[in-house]
């Protein structure tokens, strides 16, 4: 009981260390201050019956854009739940930050405990990852909430892959949940982490093979579990992943996030930046003089030296006894090498020296900032804290956890504070549609559909134009994804209607319930020639073939989850039925 309380206390202090700046009144200054508006737009769309939410009515200068088809939606679904429960917008945003630190702390703890077979290792891994300076940068400088949620998912994925060697179902669900959270929170982190997750899975596959006395059947079952988990998670997230991948060419995203300031070649790091603890609140710049820090952490740098000394000394000792390099394939050395590979590989990808890889793999340009690889590097550096538990026991292990825990907390906790607080937050955190259209749209133009002319664009002062002029009408249905107009008297002749809606695949126009063709005008807006004597005209966002198949895939994947859960618990269910 005492040990459980002590464990809860240590994890609680870690979470507090990462979130103490959330408690003061008001909201802190961050680069990305649009979270509140995204939550408001998500809440509005859900309230209007749009699910899954794809279209934001008020972004795109009031002409709308498919924000949540491309911008990972999970944090905002959760934030919308808080907001619908009556919590203030800023409180809802802060809760998303707080949940992120809780999930990160527990995920890293379970991963460290599982890999190194020691609760103390779990505590240190949790402290080092949750309090990693790069997480502080994401939370309290950049305000990169989605990326922080992506980082939260990583330890859960690795934990599931590892624990599945001995507990198939537990590992399967942990891996699946972690992958779903990752893909729906920050798909760029998924791209970054994918090769490292694959290498980790290969290491675990080898360990399963050796631990099962080279039993091929059980090893293949384990492999099948991992593949099944990956497939199920991809199916569950298909409603978002496939449209985001296959329909991005219908937006202006490549014109806004792949050039100018966002050109990846301007944001490589220098090795010395990993060791510079000088903190700042500016933006990323070309060269080593960024006014923000990419510090790995004081304790993280020290533990690398400790691990190198302890592991190297033990390896030389074991090599003298066995005189066989095959000992590298032993669990303690194989996991250590995997962690070092994750750390070295992720740091390398953030350096200018890796530019050949970046240019060869064109999709990496969507990552924009090579230093985003610090998300994986931070986890790998945290895992280094568990490596000594392969080699030290007793008093040395107890001394190690006390010293390193204190060092991590003391050296990192003050990075988790903002530059300043705003007591009056009404200028940045609001749900007023008019202000979203006129102020926030300029900040986030990434997903405005192609064809929309952004030069001198202003929010619309009309709902529909008849032959270029404002005309009398009644708006019977007014939702972000569907509108129904009534014309009294009916249109006297064929009329060209222009709607204040950006055209995007899936929009359809109906005249008295009959679907009619439409086209884009010179400003990219939905325009249609309406037959004479038409009384009712509707505009509705429907599914495309890509979206429909993706939604169906996610639905059947969810049904599969229910079926698998029933299979897992069939004995329990039948036992209850019998009793």
SULCORSUL-V787163 format. One record per residue. SS is DSSP state (H for helix, E for strand, - for the rest). PHI is phi in whole degrees, -180 to 180 (NA if undefined). D_CENTER is the distance of its C-alpha to the mean C-alpha in Angstrom with 1 decimal. Layout:
# SULCORSUL-V787163
ss: <SS:SS>
phi: <PHI:PHI>
d_center: <D_CENTER:D_CENTER>
This chain:
# SULCORSUL-V787163
ss: <-:H:H:H:H:H:H:H:H:H:H:H:H:H:H:H:H:H:H:H:H:H:-:-:-:-:E:E:-:-:-:-:-:-:H:H:H:H:H:H:H:H:H:H:H:H:H:-:-:-:-:-:-:-:-:E:-:-:-:-:-:-:-:-:E:-:H:H:H:H:-:-:-:H:H:H:H:H:H:H:H:H:H:H:-:-:-:-:H:H:H:H:H:H:H:H:H:H:H:H:H:H:H:H:H:H:H:H:H:H:H:H:H:H:H:H:-:-:H:H:H:H:H:H:H:H:H:H:H:H:-:-:H:H:H:H:H:H:H:H:H:H:-:-:H:H:H:H:H:H:H:H:H:H:H:H:H:H:H:H:H:H:H:-:-:-:-:H:H:H:H:H:H:H:H:H:H:H:H:H:H:H:H:H:H:-:H:H:H:H:H:H:H:H:H:H:H:H:H:H:H:H:H:H:H:H:H:H:H:H:H:-:-:-:-:H:H:H:H:H:H:H:H:H:H:H:H:H:H:H:H:H:H:H:H:H:-:H:H:H:H:H:H:H:H:H:-:H:H:H:E:-:H:H:H:H:H:-:-:H:H:H:-:H:H:H:-:-:E:-:H:H:H:H:H:-:-:-:-:-:-:-:-:-:-:-:-:-:-:-:-:-:-:-:-:-:-:H:H:H:H:H:H:H:H:H:H:H:H:H:H:H:H:H:H:H:H:H:H:H:H:H:-:-:H:H:H:H:H:-:H:H:H:H:H:H:H:H:H:H:H:H:H:H:H:H:H:H:H:-:E:H:H:H:H:H:H:H:H:H:-:H:H:H:H:H:H:-:-:H:H:H:H:H:H:H:H:H:H:H:H:H:H:H:H:H:H:H:H:H:-:-:-:H:H:H:H:H:H:H:H:H:H:H:H:H:H:H:H:H:H:H:H:H:H:-:-:-:-:-:E:E:-:-:-:-:-:-:-:-:-:-:H:H:H:H:H:H:H:H:-:-:-:-:-:-:-:-:E:-:-:-:-:-:-:-:-:-:-:-:-:-:-:E:E:E:-:-:E:E:-:-:-:E:E:E:E:E:E:-:-:E:E:E:E:E:-:-:-:-:-:-:-:-:E:E:E:E:E:E:E:E:-:-:-:-:E:E:E:E:E:-:-:E:E:E:-:-:E:E:-:-:-:-:E:E:E:E:E:E:-:-:-:-:-:E:E:E:E:E:E:-:-:-:H:H:H:H:H:H:H:H:H:H:H:H:H:H:H:H:H:H:H:H:H:H:H:H:-:H:H:H:H:H:H:H:H:H:->
phi: <NA:-63:-66:-65:-64:-64:-64:-62:-65:-66:-68:-63:-66:-63:-63:-63:-62:-90:-132:-62:-77:-82:-80:-59:-67:88:-134:-88:-76:-141:-65:-97:-105:-94:-57:-62:-68:-62:-61:-63:-67:-63:-62:-63:-66:-63:-63:-89:92:-88:-157:-67:-73:-129:-103:-103:-71:-103:-66:74:62:90:-95:86:-160:-81:-56:-86:-77:-120:-89:-47:-93:-55:-57:-84:-63:-66:-61:-64:-60:-61:-67:-70:-78:103:-75:-61:-60:-66:-62:-62:-65:-62:-63:-65:-64:-68:-59:-61:-70:-64:-62:-67:-62:-72:-62:-67:-63:-64:-65:-63:-63:-68:-70:-109:55:-156:-62:-63:-63:-61:-63:-67:-62:-62:-64:-67:-82:-64:-102:-63:-54:-67:-67:-62:-61:-66:-81:-112:-116:-78:69:-81:-62:-63:-66:-64:-67:-62:-63:-60:-73:-58:-64:-67:-65:-65:-61:-62:-61:-72:-71:-64:-65:-116:-135:-57:-69:-59:-65:-60:-70:-65:-64:-62:-62:-62:-66:-63:-62:-62:-68:-91:-106:-159:-67:-69:-64:-63:-63:-62:-84:-52:-65:-74:-63:-63:-64:-60:-64:-64:-63:-65:-64:-65:-64:-62:-64:-75:-71:-96:56:61:-80:-65:-63:-66:-66:-68:-64:-64:-61:-62:-63:-66:-64:-63:-63:-63:-65:-66:-65:-66:-66:-64:-99:-59:-59:-103:-64:-71:-61:-62:-81:-95:-120:-66:-68:-90:-120:-96:-61:-69:-81:-108:-116:-116:-136:63:-58:-89:-67:-58:-67:-91:-128:-73:-96:-110:-54:-64:-70:-66:-114:-99:-91:-69:-92:-155:-126:-88:-114:-74:-134:-71:94:-85:-97:-56:-79:-129:-105:-121:-68:-75:121:-62:-66:-66:-67:-65:-67:-62:-66:-61:-64:-61:-69:-65:-67:-62:-64:-68:-65:-62:-64:-67:-66:-66:-76:-92:51:-151:-68:-65:-65:-60:-84:-69:-54:-64:-81:-66:-66:-60:-66:-63:-64:-63:-62:-60:-67:-64:-65:-70:-66:-60:-68:-92:-100:-57:-63:-92:-60:-62:-66:-60:-76:-74:-107:-61:-66:-65:-62:-69:-68:71:-117:-56:-68:-65:-65:-66:-62:-74:-61:-65:-68:-63:-62:-66:-66:-58:-65:-88:-58:-57:-70:-73:-125:-119:-139:58:-62:-61:-68:-67:-64:-61:-67:-63:-65:-71:-62:-63:-64:-61:-65:-64:-81:-117:-62:-82:-73:-89:-144:-83:-69:-163:-111:-104:-80:-98:-103:-66:-82:-124:-118:-155:-122:-72:-58:-63:-74:-62:-65:-89:-114:-78:-62:-67:-78:-129:-96:-57:-108:-65:-60:-63:98:-74:-87:-85:-70:58:-79:-138:-58:-71:-107:-142:-102:-154:-113:-108:52:84:-121:-66:-132:-72:-163:-119:-95:-81:-126:-133:-120:-59:-105:-161:-141:-130:-106:-119:-109:-127:-73:-56:-57:-73:-146:-59:-129:-91:-100:-118:-97:-81:-139:-68:-76:-156:-51:113:-72:-129:-117:-122:-120:51:74:-97:-70:-127:-69:-137:-146:-89:-85:-65:-103:80:-96:-67:-136:-148:-92:-97:-62:-63:69:-76:-104:-114:-126:-118:-131:-142:-89:-112:-80:-97:-59:-62:-67:-63:-65:-66:-63:-63:-61:-66:-63:-69:-67:-67:-60:-62:-59:-62:-65:-65:-65:-66:-63:-62:-109:-62:-65:-65:-64:-66:-65:-65:-64:-67:-64>
d_center: <36.1:36.3:33.8:31.4:31.9:31.5:28.2:26.9:28.3:26.7:23.2:23.8:24.9:21.8:19.6:22.2:22.1:18.5:18.9:22.6:21.9:20.4:23.9:26.1:26.8:25.3:22.0:21.3:21.1:17.8:17.1:14.6:16.7:15.7:13.6:16.8:17.9:14.7:15.4:19.0:18.6:16.5:19.3:22.0:20.9:20.6:24.0:25.4:24.6:21.9:19.7:17.3:16.8:16.7:19.3:19.4:23.1:23.4:21.0:22.8:25.8:26.6:26.8:23.4:20.5:17.9:15.0:12.9:13.9:11.9:9.4:6.5:8.6:7.9:8.0:10.9:12.7:12.9:14.0:16.4:17.9:18.8:20.2:22.2:23.6:25.2:23.3:23.3:20.5:20.1:20.3:17.5:15.2:16.6:16.0:12.2:12.6:15.1:13.4:10.6:13.7:15.5:13.0:12.7:16.5:17.4:15.2:16.7:20.1:20.3:19.3:21.9:24.4:24.1:24.3:27.1:28.9:29.2:27.8:28.5:26.3:23.5:24.1:24.2:21.0:19.3:21.0:20.3:16.5:16.0:18.4:17.4:18.3:15.1:13.2:16.0:15.5:11.9:13.0:16.6:17.2:14.4:12.8:9.3:7.8:4.3:4.8:6.8:4.9:3.6:7.3:8.5:8.1:10.0:13.3:13.4:13.3:16.0:17.9:18.1:19.4:21.9:23.2:23.7:26.7:28.6:27.0:26.0:24.7:22.9:21.1:20.4:18.7:16.7:15.4:14.8:13.0:10.7:10.1:9.6:7.0:5.1:6.3:6.0:2.6:2.4:5.9:7.5:6.6:7.9:10.8:11.4:11.6:13.4:16.9:16.7:15.7:18.6:21.0:20.2:20.9:24.1:25.2:24.8:26.6:29.5:29.6:29.9:32.7:34.6:34.1:35.5:38.6:37.5:37.1:35.8:35.4:33.1:31.1:30.6:29.7:27.0:25.8:26.0:23.8:21.0:21.4:21.6:18.4:16.6:18.6:18.0:14.2:14.5:17.1:15.2:12.4:15.1:15.5:12.4:12.2:15.9:16.6:13.8:15.4:19.0:19.5:18.0:21.6:22.6:20.8:21.5:18.1:19.9:22.4:20.2:17.4:19.4:22.5:24.2:22.2:19.0:21.1:19.5:23.0:23.4:20.7:21.7:22.5:25.9:26.6:28.2:25.1:23.7:26.7:27.1:26.3:27.2:24.6:24.0:22.1:22.6:20.6:20.3:23.6:25.5:27.4:27.3:27.9:24.5:24.8:21.7:21.5:19.8:21.8:21.1:23.0:26.7:26.5:24.2:26.8:29.6:28.3:28.1:31.8:32.5:30.8:32.6:36.0:35.7:34.3:36.7:39.7:39.0:38.4:41.7:43.5:42.2:43.0:46.6:47.0:45.5:46.2:43.6:40.3:39.0:38.0:34.8:33.7:34.2:31.1:31.2:31.5:29.2:26.2:27.2:27.2:23.8:22.3:24.3:23.2:19.5:20.4:22.9:21.0:17.8:20.1:22.2:19.5:19.1:22.9:25.2:26.9:24.1:24.5:26.4:23.4:21.3:24.2:24.9:21.4:21.0:17.4:16.3:17.4:14.3:12.5:15.1:15.3:16.5:16.0:12.2:13.7:14.5:11.3:13.2:16.5:15.8:15.3:18.4:20.4:19.8:21.0:24.1:25.3:25.9:27.9:31.1:31.3:32.5:35.5:36.4:37.8:39.7:40.4:38.5:35.3:35.9:36.6:33.5:31.1:32.8:33.0:29.5:27.9:30.0:29.2:25.4:25.6:28.3:26.9:23.3:23.4:24.8:21.9:19.9:21.9:21.6:24.1:25.6:25.4:26.2:28.6:28.9:25.5:27.0:26.5:22.7:21.6:23.3:23.3:26.4:26.0:28.6:26.9:23.5:25.6:27.7:25.5:21.7:22.0:23.2:20.1:17.7:19.8:17.4:17.6:21.3:23.2:25.5:29.0:28.3:30.3:28.4:31.6:33.3:31.1:31.6:30.5:33.0:36.1:36.8:35.3:37.5:40.2:43.3:44.8:43.0:44.4:43.2:44.8:45.5:43.2:41.8:38.1:38.1:34.4:31.9:28.3:25.4:25.4:29.1:32.3:36.0:38.8:42.5:45.2:48.6:50.9:49.2:48.6:52.1:51.3:48.5:45.9:42.9:40.1:37.2:34.2:32.0:29.0:27.2:27.9:25.1:25.5:26.2:28.2:31.8:34.9:37.6:41.2:42.9:40.5:41.0:38.1:39.2:37.8:36.1:35.3:33.6:35.9:36.0:33.1:30.8:31.6:32.5:36.2:38.7:42.5:43.5:46.8:49.7:50.2:46.5:45.8:42.2:39.4:35.8:32.5:29.6:26.2:26.4:24.5:25.0:25.8:22.3:20.7:23.5:23.2:19.5:20.0:22.9:21.0:18.4:21.4:23.4:20.5:20.4:24.2:23.9:21.9:24.8:27.3:25.9:25.8:29.4:30.5:29.0:30.9:34.0:36.4:35.4:35.6:39.0:40.3:39.6:41.3:44.3:44.7>
